[in-house]
Structure formats: structure tokens, C-alpha cells
């Protein structure tokens, strides 16, 4: 069985309005930069981040985030 390679998160920057909910929910994965746009701190977060990322996806007010792998 193949080893898991980590999660992959897709960001739609057209939707991101810099609310920072994602950063609050998963501070090891997301940060909001000075232009008020989300950035990935960790481009291949591990399983230990899944719950936090799922909360970020769920609570992002503009639905800018999506888990596309894992
Ligand atoms: S919660 Fe959504 S809109 Fe807010 S910074 Fe994160 S991705 Fe952007």
C-alpha cells in the first residue's frame, strides 16, 4: 500500500477576501499576507492537519479553499 503523500489544498484567490478564518483554524497551514490574500505555509500538509484544514474549508466565508487530494 502506498504511503500517503500529504494533503493538497487548492486556493481560489479570486474568491479570497483576506478574512483570515483559515489562518485562525489552521495556523500551521495558512497565513494571510500583507495584501490580504491567503498563502500556504505548508504546501503538502500531513494528516495531522486534516481536521484543522477541513474547518478552514468549512468556515471560509467565500469558499475559496478546497481539499483536492487525500
Ligand atoms: S478564510 Fe477564506 S477568504 Fe479568508 S483569508 Fe482564508 S481563504 Fe481567504
Backbone and ligand atoms as CSV (ligand in chain L), in Angstrom:
chain,resi,resn,atom,element,x,y,z
A,1,UNK,N,N,0.836,-1.191,0.000
A,1,UNK,CA,C,0.000,0.000,0.000
A,1,UNK,C,C,0.877,1.250,0.000
A,2,UNK,N,N,0.495,2.221,-0.810
A,2,UNK,CA,C,1.317,3.425,-0.941
A,2,UNK,C,C,1.219,4.288,0.306
A,3,UNK,N,N,2.315,4.935,0.615
A,3,UNK,CA,C,2.319,5.875,1.737
A,3,UNK,C,C,1.517,7.115,1.362
A,4,UNK,N,N,0.793,7.671,2.288
A,4,UNK,CA,C,0.110,8.931,1.997
A,4,UNK,C,C,1.122,10.044,1.728
A,5,UNK,N,N,0.847,10.895,0.776
A,5,UNK,CA,C,1.807,11.935,0.398
A,5,UNK,C,C,1.448,13.291,0.986
A,6,UNK,N,N,0.463,13.326,1.807
A,6,UNK,CA,C,0.041,14.612,2.360
A,6,UNK,C,C,-1.156,15.145,1.610
A,7,UNK,N,N,-1.759,16.135,2.174
A,7,UNK,CA,C,-2.957,16.716,1.586
A,7,UNK,C,C,-2.554,17.781,0.590
A,8,UNK,N,N,-3.455,18.050,-0.325
A,8,UNK,CA,C,-3.219,19.144,-1.254
A,8,UNK,C,C,-4.403,20.089,-1.176
A,9,UNK,N,N,-4.098,21.350,-0.993
A,9,UNK,CA,C,-5.152,22.334,-0.805
A,9,UNK,C,C,-5.154,23.276,-1.995
A,10,UNK,N,N,-6.337,23.485,-2.570
A,10,UNK,CA,C,-6.464,24.419,-3.681
A,10,UNK,C,C,-7.034,25.731,-3.144
A,11,UNK,N,N,-6.409,26.818,-3.559
A,11,UNK,CA,C,-6.875,28.149,-3.153
A,11,UNK,C,C,-7.356,28.893,-4.392
A,12,UNK,N,N,-8.554,29.440,-4.310
A,12,UNK,CA,C,-9.043,30.290,-5.395
A,12,UNK,C,C,-8.906,31.745,-4.941
A,13,UNK,N,N,-7.826,32.374,-5.390
A,13,UNK,CA,C,-7.535,33.728,-4.912
A,13,UNK,C,C,-8.544,34.758,-5.409
A,14,UNK,N,N,-9.291,34.409,-6.460
A,14,UNK,CA,C,-10.339,35.339,-6.909
A,14,UNK,C,C,-11.413,35.502,-5.842
A,15,UNK,N,N,-11.577,34.459,-5.035
A,15,UNK,CA,C,-12.616,34.496,-4.005
A,15,UNK,C,C,-12.099,35.007,-2.672
A,16,UNK,N,N,-10.803,34.838,-2.427
A,16,UNK,CA,C,-10.255,35.172,-1.110
A,16,UNK,C,C,-10.375,36.666,-0.839
A,17,UNK,N,N,-10.923,36.982,0.322
A,17,UNK,CA,C,-11.062,38.387,0.722
A,17,UNK,C,C,-10.266,38.692,1.977
A,18,UNK,N,N,-9.386,37.781,2.347
A,18,UNK,CA,C,-8.472,38.060,3.449
A,18,UNK,C,C,-9.085,38.082,4.831
A,19,UNK,N,N,-10.186,37.378,5.008
A,19,UNK,CA,C,-10.827,37.375,6.321
A,19,UNK,C,C,-9.959,36.734,7.400
A,20,UNK,N,N,-9.142,35.787,7.012
A,20,UNK,CA,C,-8.241,35.174,7.978
A,20,UNK,C,C,-8.836,34.044,8.799
A,21,UNK,N,N,-10.037,33.624,8.455
A,21,UNK,CA,C,-10.625,32.495,9.183
A,21,UNK,C,C,-9.741,31.256,9.036
A,22,UNK,N,N,-9.238,31.057,7.849
A,22,UNK,CA,C,-8.387,29.887,7.597
A,22,UNK,C,C,-7.142,29.916,8.490
A,23,UNK,N,N,-6.562,31.073,8.622
A,23,UNK,CA,C,-5.365,31.213,9.455
A,23,UNK,C,C,-5.688,30.903,10.918
A,24,UNK,N,N,-6.870,31.313,11.359
A,24,UNK,CA,C,-7.277,31.016,12.735
A,24,UNK,C,C,-7.485,29.523,12.940
A,25,UNK,N,N,-8.086,28.877,11.948
A,25,UNK,CA,C,-8.400,27.453,12.091
A,25,UNK,C,C,-7.184,26.563,11.896
A,26,UNK,N,N,-6.312,26.937,10.977
A,26,UNK,CA,C,-5.153,26.091,10.668
A,26,UNK,C,C,-3.905,26.963,10.514
A,27,UNK,N,N,-3.411,27.497,11.618
A,27,UNK,CA,C,-2.293,28.453,11.542
A,27,UNK,C,C,-0.978,27.857,11.053
A,28,UNK,N,N,-0.882,26.530,11.047
A,28,UNK,CA,C,0.347,25.916,10.538
A,28,UNK,C,C,0.289,25.706,9.032
A,29,UNK,N,N,-0.869,25.973,8.441
A,29,UNK,CA,C,-1.040,25.726,7.003
A,29,UNK,C,C,-1.266,27.022,6.227
A,30,UNK,N,N,-2.036,27.940,6.806
A,30,UNK,CA,C,-2.415,29.164,6.083
A,30,UNK,C,C,-1.917,30.408,6.796
A,31,UNK,N,N,-1.574,31.417,6.006
A,31,UNK,CA,C,-1.375,32.741,6.578
A,31,UNK,C,C,-1.926,33.764,5.591
A,32,UNK,N,N,-2.363,34.886,6.131
A,32,UNK,CA,C,-2.847,35.975,5.282
A,32,UNK,C,C,-1.717,36.985,5.155
A,33,UNK,N,N,-1.362,37.313,3.931
A,33,UNK,CA,C,-0.208,38.199,3.725
A,33,UNK,C,C,-0.616,39.676,3.792
A,34,UNK,N,N,0.338,40.546,3.570
A,34,UNK,CA,C,0.081,41.980,3.707
A,34,UNK,C,C,-0.898,42.498,2.661
A,35,UNK,N,N,-1.068,41.741,1.576
A,35,UNK,CA,C,-2.052,42.121,0.547
A,35,UNK,C,C,-3.429,41.537,0.851
A,36,UNK,N,N,-3.577,40.988,2.041
A,36,UNK,CA,C,-4.833,40.368,2.471
A,36,UNK,C,C,-5.260,39.231,1.540
A,37,UNK,N,N,-4.280,38.431,1.199
A,37,UNK,CA,C,-4.545,37.220,0.415
A,37,UNK,C,C,-3.938,36.039,1.154
A,38,UNK,N,N,-4.645,34.925,1.097
A,38,UNK,CA,C,-4.161,33.755,1.804
A,38,UNK,C,C,-2.965,33.145,1.071
A,39,UNK,N,N,-2.042,32.615,1.846
A,39,UNK,CA,C,-0.887,31.884,1.311
A,39,UNK,C,C,-0.781,30.564,2.047
A,40,UNK,N,N,-0.234,29.578,1.347
A,40,UNK,CA,C,0.034,28.300,2.003
A,40,UNK,C,C,1.402,28.357,2.657
A,41,UNK,N,N,1.451,28.070,3.941
A,41,UNK,CA,C,2.737,27.943,4.626
A,41,UNK,C,C,3.318,26.571,4.333
A,42,UNK,N,N,2.412,25.593,4.284
A,42,UNK,CA,C,2.819,24.202,4.077
A,42,UNK,C,C,2.068,23.683,2.853
A,43,UNK,N,N,2.785,23.441,1.764
A,43,UNK,CA,C,2.117,23.048,0.515
A,43,UNK,C,C,1.715,21.583,0.496
A,44,UNK,N,N,2.210,20.798,1.418
A,44,UNK,CA,C,1.817,19.378,1.499
A,44,UNK,C,C,1.609,18.998,2.963
A,45,UNK,N,N,0.574,19.565,3.568
A,45,UNK,CA,C,0.360,19.290,4.994
A,45,UNK,C,C,0.044,17.828,5.248
A,46,UNK,N,N,0.431,17.362,6.404
A,46,UNK,CA,C,0.210,15.968,6.760
A,46,UNK,C,C,-1.185,15.729,7.322
A,47,UNK,N,N,-1.441,14.446,7.540
A,47,UNK,CA,C,-2.749,14.028,8.061
A,47,UNK,C,C,-3.097,14.732,9.367
A,48,UNK,N,N,-2.075,15.059,10.155
A,48,UNK,CA,C,-2.357,15.699,11.441
A,48,UNK,C,C,-3.012,17.066,11.270
A,49,UNK,N,N,-2.941,17.611,10.053
A,49,UNK,CA,C,-3.552,18.918,9.792
A,49,UNK,C,C,-4.940,18.809,9.160
A,50,UNK,N,N,-5.362,17.577,8.881
A,50,UNK,CA,C,-6.608,17.421,8.119
A,50,UNK,C,C,-7.806,18.077,8.818
A,51,UNK,N,N,-7.976,17.817,10.104
A,51,UNK,CA,C,-9.151,18.341,10.808
A,51,UNK,C,C,-9.154,19.874,10.780
A,52,UNK,N,N,-7.975,20.455,10.998
A,52,UNK,CA,C,-7.888,21.917,11.002
A,52,UNK,C,C,-8.186,22.476,9.610
A,53,UNK,N,N,-7.659,21.815,8.583
A,53,UNK,CA,C,-7.901,22.289,7.213
A,53,UNK,C,C,-9.375,22.158,6.861
A,54,UNK,N,N,-9.986,21.060,7.279
A,54,UNK,CA,C,-11.412,20.880,6.977
A,54,UNK,C,C,-12.245,21.984,7.627
A,55,UNK,N,N,-11.845,22.411,8.810
A,55,UNK,CA,C,-12.561,23.521,9.451
A,55,UNK,C,C,-12.339,24.818,8.669
A,56,UNK,N,N,-11.118,25.027,8.216
A,56,UNK,CA,C,-10.824,26.226,7.426
A,56,UNK,C,C,-11.660,26.244,6.144
A,57,UNK,N,N,-11.737,25.093,5.482
A,57,UNK,CA,C,-12.535,24.987,4.255
A,57,UNK,C,C,-13.998,25.282,4.568
A,58,UNK,N,N,-14.462,24.709,5.658
A,58,UNK,CA,C,-15.872,24.841,6.024
A,58,UNK,C,C,-16.242,26.278,6.370
A,59,UNK,N,N,-15.341,26.953,7.086
A,59,UNK,CA,C,-15.704,28.273,7.607
A,59,UNK,C,C,-15.191,29.433,6.765
A,60,UNK,N,N,-14.418,29.168,5.731
A,60,UNK,CA,C,-14.024,30.268,4.838
A,60,UNK,C,C,-15.300,30.896,4.275
A,61,UNK,N,N,-15.519,32.181,4.554
A,61,UNK,CA,C,-16.787,32.796,4.178
A,61,UNK,C,C,-16.992,32.902,2.672
A,62,UNK,N,N,-15.914,32.839,1.899
A,62,UNK,CA,C,-16.080,32.987,0.448
A,62,UNK,C,C,-15.848,31.671,-0.307
A,63,UNK,N,N,-15.693,30.582,0.442
A,63,UNK,CA,C,-15.497,29.265,-0.188
A,63,UNK,C,C,-14.295,29.259,-1.129
A,64,UNK,N,N,-13.210,29.867,-0.684
A,64,UNK,CA,C,-12.029,29.966,-1.535
A,64,UNK,C,C,-11.111,28.752,-1.434
A,65,UNK,N,N,-11.396,27.859,-0.494
A,65,UNK,CA,C,-10.482,26.752,-0.228
A,65,UNK,C,C,-11.142,25.420,-0.548
A,66,UNK,N,N,-10.294,24.469,-0.950
A,66,UNK,CA,C,-10.801,23.132,-1.254
A,66,UNK,C,C,-9.672,22.133,-1.035
A,67,UNK,N,N,-9.988,20.990,-0.458
A,67,UNK,CA,C,-9.008,19.898,-0.400
A,67,UNK,C,C,-9.168,19.108,-1.683
A,68,UNK,N,N,-8.106,18.965,-2.468
A,68,UNK,CA,C,-8.228,18.280,-3.749
A,68,UNK,C,C,-7.550,16.926,-3.745
A,69,UNK,N,N,-6.916,16.571,-2.642
A,69,UNK,CA,C,-6.282,15.257,-2.576
A,69,UNK,C,C,-6.266,14.793,-1.145
A,70,UNK,N,N,-6.419,13.529,-0.957
A,70,UNK,CA,C,-6.348,12.978,0.366
A,70,UNK,C,C,-7.726,12.599,0.835
L,1,LIG,S1,S,-10.838,32.401,5.222
L,1,LIG,FE1,FE,-11.145,32.317,3.004
L,1,LIG,S2,S,-11.392,34.437,2.401
L,1,LIG,FE2,FE,-10.482,34.421,4.415
L,1,LIG,S3,S,-8.270,34.542,4.106
L,1,LIG,FE3,FE,-8.819,32.394,4.266
L,1,LIG,S4,S,-9.167,31.749,2.136
L,1,LIG,FE4,FE,-9.234,33.958,2.167
